[in-house]
Amino acid sequence: MSAAVPSSEMPPLSHAAGFATVADYFALLKPRVMSLVLFTALAGLVIAPGDINPFTAFAALLCVALGAGASGALNMAYDADIDALMQRTASRPIPRGAIAAEEAYAFGTVFAVASVTMMGLFVNLLAAGLLAFTIAFYYFVYTAWLKRRTPQNIVIGGLAGALPPAIGWAAVTGSLDVAPLVLVAIIFLWTPPHFWALSLYRAGDYARAGVPMLPVVAGKRETRRQILRYAIVLCVAGISPVALGFGGPLYLAASAGLGAWFVVLSLAVSRERDEVREPHARKLFLVSILYLFALFAALIVEHLASIPGFDAVGLG
């Protein structure tokens, strides 16, 4: 997979690292992204049928966290040159000179190998394989290949961030089924409008760094249209766990209510006139995080509290 990008196209490594703190190394792991990845993996683990002992469950979640952190560190190492050009990312450890890119590569590689190895040894091979695929896809396909080449980078690359529920499910069952794949599809559909909302009010950053995000390549008007289209499809897909029997009344309330809010805000974004401050896009970005968190939180609560889905009470 390393052949995806010729070595001549690799960005220059930083050779002058300053004094790095524990906080700098922690920042390499992209903790906010890691927390969302871990939470969606937990949902897959909780809703999976069958039992899993606490040690195995903890090991699985630890491996997912380490794998997500490895992906973040490798991404920051590769993207150090463009991170330095963008206001949003210029304060990251490598652009600041706190950590050299070589160190970040080594740090991320160790975490990646450790996470996959531990998952295989302490959980099962399918979960380990899915984790390895996720890390490789995020680095080689999204970071090194798609991000600098196509405005569809977020659409295709979103698969890496969508797979954690499947990993959680596989950790329990050693197999895959429709339910975790539906959760993967929901995150996959959520990713483009979430990041395109961000790119609307950070378009200058991406243009300066030469990253072909949709607003830079196709313009803001087309980006707004795409956000609305994805939001509508996402809202429908978000309710599907209820029809499939693994989402109950709490999940229905969260998915329908927040899904409607997501679509209404996307409609407001499509009609935005303030293209400097982009207030509706900023609000949609935050609400999109709430949307995904609420859906997966509802699933976790329902299954831990043994709240039946509608099919279990004769309504499905």
KOLRO-162132 format. One record per residue (C-alpha): residue number from 1; y, z, x; residue in one letter. Coordinates in steps of 0.2 Angstrom, whole numbers, plus 2048, in hexadecimal, padded with zeros to 3 digits. Each point is the difference from the previous one (the first is absolute). Layout:
<voke k="NUM" py="Y" pz="Z" px="X" r="A"/>
...
***
This chain:
<voke k="1" py="800" pz="800" px="800" r="M"/>
<voke k="2" py="80C" pz="802" px="80F" r="S"/>
<voke k="3" py="800" pz="7ED" px="801" r="A"/>
<voke k="4" py="80B" pz="800" px="7F0" r="A"/>
<voke k="5" py="810" pz="800" px="80B" r="V"/>
<voke k="6" py="801" pz="7F8" px="811" r="P"/>
<voke k="7" py="804" pz="80C" px="80E" r="S"/>
<voke k="8" py="810" pz="7F6" px="804" r="S"/>
<voke k="9" py="806" pz="805" px="7EF" r="E"/>
<voke k="10" py="7FE" pz="813" px="803" r="M"/>
<voke k="11" py="810" pz="809" px="800" r="P"/>
<voke k="12" py="806" pz="808" px="811" r="P"/>
<voke k="13" py="7F9" pz="811" px="803" r="L"/>
<voke k="14" py="80C" pz="80E" px="803" r="S"/>
<voke k="15" py="7FE" pz="808" px="812" r="H"/>
<voke k="16" py="80E" pz="80D" px="800" r="A"/>
<voke k="17" py="7FB" pz="80E" px="7F5" r="A"/>
<voke k="18" py="80A" pz="810" px="7FF" r="G"/>
<voke k="19" py="7FB" pz="811" px="7FC" r="F"/>
<voke k="20" py="7F4" pz="800" px="7F1" r="A"/>
<voke k="21" py="7FE" pz="80F" px="7F4" r="T"/>
<voke k="22" py="7F2" pz="804" px="7F4" r="V"/>
<voke k="23" py="80B" pz="7FA" px="7F2" r="A"/>
<voke k="24" py="801" pz="7EF" px="809" r="D"/>
<voke k="25" py="7EE" pz="7FE" px="800" r="Y"/>
<voke k="26" py="7FE" pz="806" px="7EE" r="F"/>
<voke k="27" py="80D" pz="7F3" px="7FB" r="A"/>
<voke k="28" py="7F5" pz="7F2" px="808" r="L"/>
<voke k="29" py="7F3" pz="804" px="7F3" r="L"/>
<voke k="30" py="80C" pz="7FB" px="7F2" r="K"/>
<voke k="31" py="7FD" pz="811" px="7F6" r="P"/>
<voke k="32" py="808" pz="7FA" px="7F0" r="R"/>
<voke k="33" py="7F5" pz="7F1" px="7FF" r="V"/>
<voke k="34" py="7F1" pz="80A" px="806" r="M"/>
<voke k="35" py="803" pz="80D" px="7F2" r="S"/>
<voke k="36" py="7FF" pz="7F2" px="7F2" r="L"/>
<voke k="37" py="7F1" pz="7F8" px="808" r="V"/>
<voke k="38" py="7F7" pz="811" px="801" r="L"/>
<voke k="39" py="805" pz="804" px="7EE" r="F"/>
<voke k="40" py="7F9" pz="7F0" px="7F9" r="T"/>
<voke k="41" py="7F0" pz="802" px="80B" r="A"/>
<voke k="42" py="7FE" pz="812" px="7F8" r="L"/>
<voke k="43" py="801" pz="7F8" px="7EF" r="A"/>
<voke k="44" py="7F2" pz="7F4" px="804" r="G"/>
<voke k="45" py="7F6" pz="80F" px="807" r="L"/>
<voke k="46" py="803" pz="80B" px="7F0" r="V"/>
<voke k="47" py="7FC" pz="7F3" px="7F3" r="I"/>
<voke k="48" py="7F0" pz="7FA" px="808" r="A"/>
<voke k="49" py="7F0" pz="805" px="7F8" r="P"/>
<voke k="50" py="7F4" pz="80C" px="809" r="G"/>
<voke k="51" py="803" pz="80F" px="80B" r="D"/>
<voke k="52" py="807" pz="801" px="812" r="I"/>
<voke k="53" py="800" pz="810" px="80A" r="N"/>
<voke k="54" py="810" pz="807" px="805" r="P"/>
<voke k="55" py="7FE" pz="7FC" px="813" r="F"/>
<voke k="56" py="7FC" pz="7EE" px="7FD" r="T"/>
<voke k="57" py="80F" pz="7FE" px="7F4" r="A"/>
<voke k="58" py="80B" pz="808" px="80D" r="F"/>
<voke k="59" py="7F9" pz="7F5" px="80E" r="A"/>
<voke k="60" py="803" pz="7F1" px="7F5" r="A"/>
<voke k="61" py="812" pz="804" px="7FC" r="L"/>
<voke k="62" py="804" pz="805" px="812" r="L"/>
<voke k="63" py="7F9" pz="7EF" px="806" r="C"/>
<voke k="64" py="80B" pz="7F7" px="7F3" r="V"/>
<voke k="65" py="80F" pz="809" px="806" r="A"/>
<voke k="66" py="7FC" pz="7FD" px="812" r="L"/>
<voke k="67" py="7FD" pz="7ED" px="7FC" r="G"/>
<voke k="68" py="810" pz="7FF" px="7F7" r="A"/>
<voke k="69" py="809" pz="808" px="80E" r="G"/>
<voke k="70" py="7F8" pz="7F4" px="80D" r="A"/>
<voke k="71" py="806" pz="7F1" px="7F6" r="S"/>
<voke k="72" py="811" pz="807" px="800" r="G"/>
<voke k="73" py="801" pz="803" px="812" r="A"/>
<voke k="74" py="7F9" pz="7EF" px="804" r="L"/>
<voke k="75" py="80C" pz="7F8" px="7F4" r="N"/>
<voke k="76" py="80F" pz="809" px="808" r="M"/>
<voke k="77" py="7FA" pz="7FB" px="812" r="A"/>
<voke k="78" py="7FF" pz="7EE" px="7FB" r="Y"/>
<voke k="79" py="810" pz="800" px="7F6" r="D"/>
<voke k="80" py="80B" pz="809" px="80D" r="A"/>
<voke k="81" py="80B" pz="7F1" px="803" r="D"/>
<voke k="82" py="804" pz="7FD" px="7EE" r="I"/>
<voke k="83" py="801" pz="813" px="7FC" r="D"/>
<voke k="84" py="80E" pz="801" px="80C" r="A"/>
<voke k="85" py="80A" pz="7F3" px="7F7" r="L"/>
<voke k="86" py="7FF" pz="808" px="7EF" r="M"/>
<voke k="87" py="80A" pz="80F" px="7FA" r="Q"/>
<voke k="88" py="7F2" pz="807" px="7F6" r="R"/>
<voke k="89" py="7F4" pz="801" px="80F" r="T"/>
<voke k="90" py="80B" pz="801" px="80F" r="A"/>
<voke k="91" py="7FE" pz="813" px="801" r="S"/>
<voke k="92" py="7ED" pz="7FE" px="802" r="R"/>
<voke k="93" py="7F9" pz="808" px="810" r="P"/>
<voke k="94" py="7FD" pz="7EF" px="809" r="I"/>
<voke k="95" py="811" pz="7F8" px="7FD" r="P"/>
<voke k="96" py="808" pz="810" px="805" r="R"/>
<voke k="97" py="7F7" pz="800" px="811" r="G"/>
<voke k="98" py="7F6" pz="811" px="7FC" r="A"/>
<voke k="99" py="7EF" pz="7F8" px="801" r="I"/>
<voke k="100" py="7FB" pz="7F0" px="809" r="A"/>
<voke k="101" py="7F7" pz="7F2" px="7F6" r="A"/>
<voke k="102" py="7F1" pz="801" px="80C" r="E"/>
<voke k="103" py="7FE" pz="813" px="7FC" r="E"/>
<voke k="104" py="801" pz="7FC" px="7ED" r="A"/>
<voke k="105" py="7F3" pz="7F2" px="802" r="Y"/>
<voke k="106" py="7F5" pz="80D" px="809" r="A"/>
<voke k="107" py="803" pz="80D" px="7F3" r="F"/>
<voke k="108" py="7FD" pz="7F5" px="7F1" r="G"/>
<voke k="109" py="7F0" pz="7F9" px="808" r="T"/>
<voke k="110" py="7F9" pz="811" px="804" r="V"/>
<voke k="111" py="803" pz="806" px="7EE" r="F"/>
<voke k="112" py="7F9" pz="7F0" px="7F9" r="A"/>
<voke k="113" py="7F0" pz="801" px="809" r="V"/>
<voke k="114" py="7FE" pz="812" px="7FD" r="A"/>
<voke k="115" py="803" pz="7FF" px="7ED" r="S"/>
<voke k="116" py="7F3" pz="7F2" px="7FE" r="V"/>
<voke k="117" py="7F3" pz="808" px="80B" r="T"/>
<voke k="118" py="802" pz="811" px="7F7" r="M"/>
<voke k="119" py="7FF" pz="7F7" px="7EF" r="M"/>
<voke k="120" py="7F0" pz="7F8" px="805" r="G"/>
<voke k="121" py="7F8" pz="810" px="808" r="L"/>
<voke k="122" py="806" pz="80C" px="7F3" r="F"/>
<voke k="123" py="802" pz="7F6" px="7F0" r="V"/>
<voke k="124" py="7F7" pz="7EF" px="7FE" r="N"/>
<voke k="125" py="800" pz="7EF" px="808" r="L"/>
<voke k="126" py="808" pz="7F7" px="7F1" r="L"/>
<voke k="127" py="80F" pz="80C" px="800" r="A"/>
<voke k="128" py="802" pz="7FD" px="813" r="A"/>
<voke k="129" py="7FF" pz="7EE" px="7FE" r="G"/>
<voke k="130" py="80D" pz="7FF" px="7F2" r="L"/>
<voke k="131" py="80B" pz="80B" px="80B" r="L"/>
<voke k="132" py="7FE" pz="7F5" px="80F" r="A"/>
<voke k="133" py="804" pz="7F1" px="7F6" r="F"/>
<voke k="134" py="810" pz="808" px="7F9" r="T"/>
<voke k="135" py="806" pz="805" px="811" r="I"/>
<voke k="136" py="7FC" pz="7EE" px="808" r="A"/>
<voke k="137" py="808" pz="7F7" px="7F1" r="F"/>
<voke k="138" py="810" pz="80A" px="801" r="Y"/>
<voke k="139" py="802" pz="7FD" px="812" r="Y"/>
<voke k="140" py="7F9" pz="7EF" px="803" r="F"/>
<voke k="141" py="803" pz="7F7" px="7F0" r="V"/>
<voke k="142" py="810" pz="809" px="7F9" r="Y"/>
<voke k="143" py="809" pz="806" px="80F" r="T"/>
<voke k="144" py="7FB" pz="7F3" px="80E" r="A"/>
<voke k="145" py="7FE" pz="7F1" px="7F5" r="W"/>
<voke k="146" py="809" pz="800" px="7EF" r="L"/>
<voke k="147" py="80F" pz="80B" px="802" r="K"/>
<voke k="148" py="80A" pz="7F4" px="80B" r="R"/>
<voke k="149" py="7F9" pz="7F0" px="7F8" r="R"/>
<voke k="150" py="801" pz="800" px="7ED" r="T"/>
<voke k="151" py="809" pz="808" px="7F1" r="P"/>
<voke k="152" py="7EF" pz="803" px="7F9" r="Q"/>
<voke k="153" py="7FD" pz="80D" px="80E" r="N"/>
<voke k="154" py="801" pz="80F" px="7F4" r="I"/>
<voke k="155" py="7F5" pz="7F7" px="7F2" r="V"/>
<voke k="156" py="7F1" pz="7FC" px="80C" r="I"/>
<voke k="157" py="803" pz="80F" px="80B" r="G"/>
<voke k="158" py="800" pz="80C" px="7F2" r="G"/>
<voke k="159" py="7ED" pz="7FF" px="7FF" r="L"/>
<voke k="160" py="800" pz="80D" px="80F" r="A"/>
<voke k="161" py="80A" pz="80D" px="7F7" r="G"/>
<voke k="162" py="7F6" pz="7FD" px="7F0" r="A"/>
<voke k="163" py="7EF" pz="804" px="807" r="L"/>
<voke k="164" py="800" pz="813" px="801" r="P"/>
<voke k="165" py="7F9" pz="804" px="7EF" r="P"/>
<voke k="166" py="7F1" pz="7F5" px="804" r="A"/>
<voke k="167" py="7FE" pz="80A" px="810" r="I"/>
<voke k="168" py="800" pz="810" px="7F6" r="G"/>
<voke k="169" py="7F4" pz="7FA" px="7F3" r="W"/>
<voke k="170" py="7F4" pz="7F9" px="80E" r="A"/>
<voke k="171" py="801" pz="811" px="809" r="A"/>
<voke k="172" py="7F8" pz="808" px="7F0" r="V"/>
<voke k="173" py="7F4" pz="7F2" px="7FA" r="T"/>
<voke k="174" py="7FC" pz="7F5" px="80F" r="G"/>
<voke k="175" py="804" pz="7F1" px="7F5" r="S"/>
<voke k="176" py="80E" pz="7F8" px="7F7" r="L"/>
<voke k="177" py="803" pz="7FD" px="7ED" r="D"/>
<voke k="178" py="80C" pz="7F9" px="7F4" r="V"/>
<voke k="179" py="80B" pz="810" px="7FF" r="A"/>
<voke k="180" py="805" pz="801" px="812" r="P"/>
<voke k="181" py="803" pz="7ED" px="800" r="L"/>
<voke k="182" py="80C" pz="802" px="7F1" r="V"/>
<voke k="183" py="80A" pz="80D" px="80A" r="L"/>
<voke k="184" py="801" pz="7F5" px="80F" r="V"/>
<voke k="185" py="806" pz="7F2" px="7F5" r="A"/>
<voke k="186" py="80E" pz="80C" px="7F8" r="I"/>
<voke k="187" py="806" pz="804" px="812" r="I"/>
<voke k="188" py="7FF" pz="7EE" px="805" r="F"/>
<voke k="189" py="80B" pz="7FB" px="7F1" r="L"/>
<voke k="190" py="80C" pz="80F" px="803" r="W"/>
<voke k="191" py="803" pz="7FC" px="812" r="T"/>
<voke k="192" py="80B" pz="7F0" px="7FE" r="P"/>
<voke k="193" py="80D" pz="806" px="7F4" r="P"/>
<voke k="194" py="801" pz="811" px="809" r="H"/>
<voke k="195" py="804" pz="7F8" px="811" r="F"/>
<voke k="196" py="80A" pz="7F1" px="7F9" r="W"/>
<voke k="197" py="80B" pz="80D" px="7F7" r="A"/>
<voke k="198" py="803" pz="808" px="811" r="L"/>
<voke k="199" py="803" pz="7EF" px="808" r="S"/>
<voke k="200" py="80E" pz="7FC" px="7F4" r="L"/>
<voke k="201" py="80B" pz="80D" px="806" r="Y"/>
<voke k="202" py="7FA" pz="7FF" px="812" r="R"/>
<voke k="203" py="801" pz="7ED" px="800" r="A"/>
<voke k="204" py="80D" pz="800" px="80F" r="G"/>
<voke k="205" py="7F4" pz="80A" px="80A" r="D"/>
<voke k="206" py="7F2" pz="7F4" px="7FE" r="Y"/>
<voke k="207" py="80B" pz="7F1" px="803" r="A"/>
<voke k="208" py="806" pz="807" px="810" r="R"/>
<voke k="209" py="7EF" pz="804" px="806" r="A"/>
<voke k="210" py="7F9" pz="7EF" px="7FB" r="G"/>
<voke k="211" py="7F3" pz="807" px="7F4" r="V"/>
<voke k="212" py="7FE" pz="7F3" px="7F2" r="P"/>
<voke k="213" py="800" pz="80C" px="7F1" r="M"/>
<voke k="214" py="802" pz="7F7" px="7EF" r="L"/>
<voke k="215" py="812" pz="803" px="7FE" r="P"/>
<voke k="216" py="804" pz="7F9" px="811" r="V"/>
<voke k="217" py="7F5" pz="7F0" px="7FE" r="V"/>
<voke k="218" py="801" pz="7FD" px="7ED" r="A"/>
<voke k="219" py="810" pz="809" px="7FB" r="G"/>
<voke k="220" py="803" pz="810" px="7F6" r="K"/>
<voke k="221" py="7FF" pz="7F7" px="7EF" r="R"/>
<voke k="222" py="7EE" pz="7FA" px="803" r="E"/>
<voke k="223" py="7FC" pz="811" px="807" r="T"/>
<voke k="224" py="806" pz="808" px="7F0" r="R"/>
<voke k="225" py="7F6" pz="7F4" px="7F5" r="R"/>
<voke k="226" py="7F0" pz="804" px="80A" r="Q"/>
<voke k="227" py="803" pz="813" px="7FF" r="I"/>
<voke k="228" py="801" pz="7FE" px="7ED" r="L"/>
<voke k="229" py="7F0" pz="7F6" px="7FF" r="R"/>
<voke k="230" py="7F6" pz="80C" px="80B" r="Y"/>
<voke k="231" py="807" pz="80E" px="7F6" r="A"/>
<voke k="232" py="7F9" pz="7F9" px="7EF" r="I"/>
<voke k="233" py="7EF" pz="7FC" px="808" r="V"/>
<voke k="234" py="800" pz="812" px="808" r="L"/>
<voke k="235" py="804" pz="808" px="7F0" r="C"/>
<voke k="236" py="7F1" pz="7F8" px="7F7" r="V"/>
<voke k="237" py="7F4" pz="803" px="80F" r="A"/>
<voke k="238" py="806" pz="812" px="801" r="G"/>
<voke k="239" py="7F9" pz="804" px="7EE" r="I"/>
<voke k="240" py="7EF" pz="7F7" px="804" r="S"/>
<voke k="241" py="7F8" pz="811" px="806" r="P"/>
<voke k="242" py="801" pz="806" px="7EE" r="V"/>
<voke k="243" py="7F8" pz="7F1" px="7F9" r="A"/>
<voke k="244" py="7F2" pz="801" px="80D" r="L"/>
<voke k="245" py="7FD" pz="812" px="7FC" r="G"/>
<voke k="246" py="805" pz="80A" px="80F" r="F"/>
<voke k="247" py="812" pz="803" px="7FB" r="G"/>
<voke k="248" py="803" pz="80D" px="7F2" r="G"/>
<voke k="249" py="80F" pz="805" px="7F5" r="P"/>
<voke k="250" py="80A" pz="807" px="80F" r="L"/>
<voke k="251" py="7FE" pz="7F0" px="80A" r="Y"/>
<voke k="252" py="805" pz="7F6" px="7F1" r="L"/>
<voke k="253" py="810" pz="809" px="7FD" r="A"/>
<voke k="254" py="804" pz="7FE" px="813" r="A"/>
<voke k="255" py="7FC" pz="7EE" px="801" r="S"/>
<voke k="256" py="808" pz="7FA" px="7F0" r="A"/>
<voke k="257" py="80F" pz="80B" px="801" r="G"/>
<voke k="258" py="804" pz="7FD" px="813" r="L"/>
<voke k="259" py="7FA" pz="7EE" px="7FF" r="G"/>
<voke k="260" py="80D" pz="7FC" px="7F2" r="A"/>
<voke k="261" py="80D" pz="809" px="80B" r="W"/>
<voke k="262" py="7FB" pz="7F5" px="80E" r="F"/>
<voke k="263" py="802" pz="7F0" px="7F6" r="V"/>
<voke k="264" py="810" pz="805" px="7F9" r="V"/>
<voke k="265" py="807" pz="804" px="811" r="L"/>
<voke k="266" py="7F9" pz="7EF" px="807" r="S"/>
<voke k="267" py="809" pz="7F8" px="7F2" r="L"/>
<voke k="268" py="810" pz="808" px="805" r="A"/>
<voke k="269" py="7FD" pz="7FB" px="812" r="V"/>
<voke k="270" py="7FE" pz="7EE" px="7FA" r="S"/>
<voke k="271" py="811" pz="801" px="7F8" r="R"/>
<voke k="272" py="808" pz="809" px="80E" r="E"/>
<voke k="273" py="812" pz="7FB" px="805" r="R"/>
<voke k="274" py="804" pz="80C" px="80E" r="D"/>
<voke k="275" py="7F7" pz="7F7" px="80E" r="E"/>
<voke k="276" py="809" pz="80B" px="80D" r="V"/>
<voke k="277" py="7FA" pz="811" px="7FB" r="R"/>
<voke k="278" py="7F1" pz="7FB" px="7F5" r="E"/>
<voke k="279" py="800" pz="810" px="7F5" r="P"/>
<voke k="280" py="7F2" pz="7FA" px="7F5" r="H"/>
<voke k="281" py="7F5" pz="7FB" px="80E" r="A"/>
<voke k="282" py="802" pz="811" px="809" r="R"/>
<voke k="283" py="7FB" pz="809" px="7F0" r="K"/>
<voke k="284" py="7F1" pz="7F4" px="7FD" r="L"/>
<voke k="285" py="7FA" pz="804" px="812" r="F"/>
<voke k="286" py="800" pz="813" px="7FC" r="L"/>
<voke k="287" py="7F9" pz="7FE" px="7EF" r="V"/>
<voke k="288" py="7F2" pz="7F5" px="807" r="S"/>
<voke k="289" py="7FA" pz="80E" px="80B" r="I"/>
<voke k="290" py="800" pz="80C" px="7F1" r="L"/>
<voke k="291" py="7F6" pz="7F4" px="7F6" r="Y"/>
<voke k="292" py="7F2" pz="7FE" px="80C" r="L"/>
<voke k="293" py="800" pz="813" px="804" r="F"/>
<voke k="294" py="7FF" pz="804" px="7ED" r="A"/>
<voke k="295" py="7F2" pz="7F4" px="7FC" r="L"/>
<voke k="296" py="7F5" pz="807" px="80E" r="F"/>
<voke k="297" py="805" pz="812" px="7FD" r="A"/>
<voke k="298" py="7FB" pz="7FE" px="7ED" r="A"/>
<voke k="299" py="7EF" pz="7F9" px="805" r="L"/>
<voke k="300" py="7FD" pz="80F" px="80C" r="I"/>
<voke k="301" py="806" pz="80D" px="7F4" r="V"/>
<voke k="302" py="7F5" pz="7F8" px="7F2" r="E"/>
<voke k="303" py="7F0" pz="800" px="80A" r="H"/>
<voke k="304" py="803" pz="811" px="808" r="L"/>
<voke k="305" py="803" pz="807" px="7EF" r="A"/>
<voke k="306" py="7F2" pz="7F6" px="7F8" r="S"/>
<voke k="307" py="80B" pz="7F8" px="7F3" r="I"/>
<voke k="308" py="7F6" pz="7F2" px="7F8" r="P"/>
<voke k="309" py="805" pz="7EE" px="800" r="G"/>
<voke k="310" py="802" pz="7F8" px="7EF" r="F"/>
<voke k="311" py="7EF" pz="7F7" px="801" r="D"/>
<voke k="312" py="7F8" pz="812" px="801" r="A"/>
<voke k="313" py="808" pz="805" px="7F0" r="V"/>
<voke k="314" py="7FC" pz="7F0" px="7F6" r="G"/>
<voke k="315" py="811" pz="7F8" px="802" r="L"/>
<voke k="316" py="7FB" pz="7F3" px="80D" r="G"/>
***
